[in-house]
């Protein structure tokens, strides 16, 4: 009788572990990798945030002599965080800043924020 209970418990544990999924898994196709960020003064005294995104190759073979492809999006916002949120909803992907290599600030914006 004890062997049956142990077998049932082990079977239930095996079923429970095998039915769990990866709901929070983030694949490459769901992320938008930022290569460069640009900050400038906007039209109505706001912040103009420009981000250059790397376009991922879908083919398996990549030619090293090809130039890397990218796309740029620009939004006007009150802060960098609100701009990233706006871009997330605009492009339909999650903005990822882990590959950002450059942050460019316009001279006008740097002067306004510094003095």
Number of C-alpha atoms within 10 A of each C-alpha: 5 7 8 9 10 11 11 12 12 12 12 12 11 11 11 10 10 9 7 8 8 6 6 6 8 10 7 9 10 13 15 21 22 22 20 18 20 15 20 18 18 15 9 9 10 13 19 21 24 21 24 19 22 18 13 13 10 8 6 6 7 9 7 7 6 7 7 10 10 13 11 13 13 15 16 21 19 13 12 14 10 14 20 20 13 15 21 16 12 11 11 12 14 17 19 16 17 9 12 16 10 12 12 11 15 11 11 11 15 13 10 9 7 7 5
